[in-house]
Amino acid sequence: VQLQASGGGLVQAGDSLRLSCAASTLTFSSYSMGWFRQAPGKEREFVASINWSGGDTYVADSVKGRFAISRDNAKNTVYLQMNSLKPEDTAVYYCAGSHSRALVTDTRRYRYWGQGTQVTVSS
């Protein structure tokens, strides 16, 4: 399974971005998907996860109320809508896929990783 993340960029504080992650698999709907991020000098951290159907989602407290994860199984794509961006959201954002059908927050349970897309938020 290959994952291709896109949609990052340079924005100002308060702006919005939508990240996309396209998966190259015919069984996309059997995977739970997640978004993680890694800022310079920091460990990779969980951002959001969604179960196989899209009916169950979970976002980290640090982005709750601002970010939302969704998926379109017909398009083999998972999205991360990011609103009210803050400078502390600056990081490389990675999408990941897990064989679990239930949503997963543990980095170690994700087997497939995209290449990352840079999000930079200026103040």
Helices and strands as residue ranges (DSSP letters): E 3-6, E 9-12, E 17-23, G 28-30, E 32-38, E 45-50, E 57-59, E 67-72, E 77-82, G 87-89, E 91-98, G 107-109, E 112-113, E 117-122
